[in-house]
Amino acid sequence: MLKIGFLGGGNMARAIVAGLVSSGADPKLVTVMDRHPEKLAALREQFGITTQEKPGDWITALDVVVLAVKPQGLKECCEQVASLVSPETTVLSIAAAVRADVIAEWLGTCRVVRCIPNTPSMVGKGFSGLFAGPRTTEDDRTRSQYVMQTVGDLVWVESEDDLHLVTAGPGSGPAYVFLFMEALADALVQEGLTPEKAKEFALSTVEGAAALARTSGEAFDVLRHNVTSKGGTTAKAIEAFEAHDLRGTVKAAVQACRARSKEMSELFS
Ligand SMILES: NC(=O)c1ccc[n+]([C@@H]2O[C@H](COP(=O)([O-])OP(=O)(O)OC[C@H]3O[C@@H](n4cnc5c(N)ncnc54)[C@H](OP(=O)(O)O)[C@@H]3O)[C@@H](O)[C@H]2O)c1
């Protein structure tokens, strides 16, 4: 079994630890380092894992080290552990925006895999994009895949630039859907529904539509046509969406997100 260590014990680390433990990983072989003892105590209590407040020899013994701190703190964190990371260890970074070669330079190791996860990972329904840095091995891919598949589906991208698309799609996408649900619930409240019912209506709508699309395998436009009778109620709603340029709005959002992702990665070059 793999020895897996997390540098940073925040929300994403907790989600992946939960995935690993519920998939049968031995909690004693999972270590989380964080500077907040209360976070570590909660992780120990919930998952029975090992915790550390500081870097040490335990890092050298890891098969996989997951970099799970915010991008702004990543350089400092890498510098603290650089002399301890073994050349045999796979480095799996889940930090947004920081390129594999930059991390490799900070750590002095070349076995860096990058991953863009998303927040549904917290309930095992994540979707991650992974990129294996230029001097990684098959083992690095297998180990990284083992870790990330415990919190959902994943895709490997061949070019690191494609991670910007992962960010603009499934990475930030849950927030787009939350915004849509918020707007739908608000509109229903304005039409007279209670906030509780409006929330349930919006949630069930998105859950049901996603489940139908997944199960049927049909194209989205076919599914939409199936529920849109000419001159009917849905047709009127769709006309209103088109008149207010929903597609143009979504396109602008995706482009803005991708551009910001590129801009941020330049900041960390
Ligand atoms: N695509 C997505 O939807 C998505 C979602 C979530 C996260 N992510 C990525 O996942 C990464 C982790 O995010 P998160 O939300 O879990 O972050 P977080 O909640 O801030 O957790 C990071 C933890 O690590 C601690 N820490 C930072 N530097 C440390 C150091 N040198 N030594 C010890 N502890 C240290 C932090 O303490 P302090 O708070 O004191 O710094 C914090 O407790 C980020 O890089 C983010 O980009 C992506």
Ligand as a Chemical Component Dictionary entry (heavy atoms), coordinates in Angstrom:
data_LIG
# 
_chem_comp.id                   LIG 
_chem_comp.type                 NON-POLYMER 
_chem_comp.pdbx_formal_charge   0 
_chem_comp.three_letter_code    LIG 
# 
loop_
_chem_comp_atom.comp_id 
_chem_comp_atom.atom_id 
_chem_comp_atom.alt_atom_id 
_chem_comp_atom.type_symbol 
_chem_comp_atom.charge 
_chem_comp_atom.model_Cartn_x 
_chem_comp_atom.model_Cartn_y 
_chem_comp_atom.model_Cartn_z 
_chem_comp_atom.pdbx_ordinal 
LIG N1  N1  N 0  -10.592 23.597 -8.544 1  
LIG C1  C1  C 0  -11.188 23.718 -7.383 2  
LIG O1  O1  O 0  -12.411 23.784 -7.275 3  
LIG C2  C2  C 0  -10.402 23.725 -6.163 4  
LIG C3  C3  C 0  -11.158 23.744 -5.042 5  
LIG C4  C4  C 0  -10.500 23.817 -3.871 6  
LIG C5  C5  C 0  -9.124  23.849 -3.840 7  
LIG N2  N2  N 1  -8.386  23.802 -4.952 8  
LIG C6  C6  C 0  -6.928  23.867 -4.805 9  
LIG O2  O2  O 0  -6.589  23.043 -3.724 10 
LIG C7  C7  C 0  -5.584  23.667 -2.927 11 
LIG C8  C8  C 0  -5.990  23.604 -1.465 12 
LIG O3  O3  O 0  -7.177  24.348 -1.263 13 
LIG P1  P1  P 0  -7.946  24.381 0.133  14 
LIG O4  O4  O 0  -9.211  25.118 -0.111 15 
LIG O5  O5  O -1 -8.003  23.019 0.720  16 
LIG O6  O6  O 0  -6.922  25.295 0.967  17 
LIG P2  P2  P 0  -6.963  25.661 2.498  18 
LIG O7  O7  O 0  -8.317  25.381 3.078  19 
LIG O8  O8  O 0  -6.371  27.037 2.615  20 
LIG O9  O9  O 0  -5.973  24.606 3.163  21 
LIG C9  C9  C 0  -4.589  24.706 3.159  22 
LIG C10 C10 C 0  -4.099  24.477 4.588  23 
LIG O10 O10 O 0  -2.678  24.364 4.568  24 
LIG C11 C11 C 0  -2.131  25.228 5.575  25 
LIG N3  N3  N 0  -0.779  25.594 5.166  26 
LIG C12 C12 C 0  -0.412  26.409 4.151  27 
LIG N4  N4  N 0  0.929   26.477 4.055  28 
LIG C13 C13 C 0  1.422   25.667 5.030  29 
LIG C14 C14 C 0  2.729   25.329 5.435  30 
LIG N5  N5  N 0  3.802   25.838 4.803  31 
LIG N6  N6  N 0  2.880   24.479 6.475  32 
LIG C15 C15 C 0  1.808   23.969 7.115  33 
LIG N7  N7  N 0  0.529   24.255 6.772  34 
LIG C16 C16 C 0  0.332   25.102 5.738  35 
LIG C17 C17 C 0  -3.071  26.391 5.588  36 
LIG O11 O11 O 0  -2.916  27.184 6.751  37 
LIG P3  P3  P 0  -3.226  28.792 6.595  38 
LIG O12 O12 O 0  -4.698  28.895 6.367  39 
LIG O13 O13 O 0  -2.761  29.350 7.898  40 
LIG O14 O14 O 0  -2.412  29.270 5.416  41 
LIG C18 C18 C 0  -4.411  25.654 5.535  42 
LIG O15 O15 O 0  -4.776  25.151 6.803  43 
LIG C19 C19 C 0  -5.431  25.096 -3.429 44 
LIG O16 O16 O 0  -4.162  25.234 -4.024 45 
LIG C20 C20 C 0  -6.518  25.294 -4.458 46 
LIG O17 O17 O 0  -6.034  25.986 -5.581 47 
LIG C21 C21 C 0  -9.007  23.737 -6.120 48 
# 
loop_
_chem_comp_bond.comp_id 
_chem_comp_bond.atom_id_1 
_chem_comp_bond.atom_id_2 
_chem_comp_bond.value_order 
_chem_comp_bond.pdbx_ordinal 
LIG N1  C1  SING 1  
LIG C1  O1  DOUB 2  
LIG C1  C2  SING 3  
LIG C2  C3  SING 4  
LIG C2  C21 DOUB 5  
LIG C3  C4  DOUB 6  
LIG C4  C5  SING 7  
LIG C5  N2  DOUB 8  
LIG N2  C6  SING 9  
LIG N2  C21 SING 10 
LIG C6  O2  SING 11 
LIG C6  C20 SING 12 
LIG O2  C7  SING 13 
LIG C7  C8  SING 14 
LIG C7  C19 SING 15 
LIG C8  O3  SING 16 
LIG O3  P1  SING 17 
LIG P1  O4  DOUB 18 
LIG P1  O5  SING 19 
LIG P1  O6  SING 20 
LIG O6  P2  SING 21 
LIG P2  O7  DOUB 22 
LIG P2  O8  SING 23 
LIG P2  O9  SING 24 
LIG O9  C9  SING 25 
LIG C9  C10 SING 26 
LIG C10 O10 SING 27 
LIG C10 C18 SING 28 
LIG O10 C11 SING 29 
LIG C11 N3  SING 30 
LIG C11 C17 SING 31 
LIG N3  C12 SING 32 
LIG N3  C16 SING 33 
LIG C12 N4  DOUB 34 
LIG N4  C13 SING 35 
LIG C13 C14 SING 36 
LIG C13 C16 DOUB 37 
LIG C14 N5  SING 38 
LIG C14 N6  DOUB 39 
LIG N6  C15 SING 40 
LIG C15 N7  DOUB 41 
LIG N7  C16 SING 42 
LIG C17 O11 SING 43 
LIG C17 C18 SING 44 
LIG O11 P3  SING 45 
LIG P3  O12 DOUB 46 
LIG P3  O13 SING 47 
LIG P3  O14 SING 48 
LIG C18 O15 SING 49 
LIG C19 O16 SING 50 
LIG C19 C20 SING 51 
LIG C20 O17 SING 52 
# 
